[in-house]
Amino acid sequence: MGEKDIEYGSTKENGQWRIKTNEELRTKYKSQDIVTVIKIQRLEWLGHVSRMNETRSVKKIFEGKLEGRGGKG
């Protein structure tokens, strides 16, 4: 595998190695920014939790309706 075969990661320019920027990788692979992907997934999870049954632990935690006492400390 030669230098020209490397698709991502480091690249060699003018005899110097450098790391490709996020923008270069997005342009090359036409993919979304990872931060955007994570935000979308979090919103999808929020929708999922909001449709859950009121008795589910995750729903109770999300709404802050915990029952009982907390432990010491």
Secondary structure as GFF3:
##gff-version 3
##sequence-region A 1 73
A	DSSP	three_ten_helix	3	5	.	.	.	ID=ss1
A	DSSP	beta_strand	10	13	.	.	.	ID=ss2
A	DSSP	beta_strand	16	19	.	.	.	ID=ss3
A	DSSP	alpha_helix	22	29	.	.	.	ID=ss4
A	DSSP	alpha_helix	34	50	.	.	.	ID=ss5
A	DSSP	alpha_helix	57	63	.	.	.	ID=ss6
###
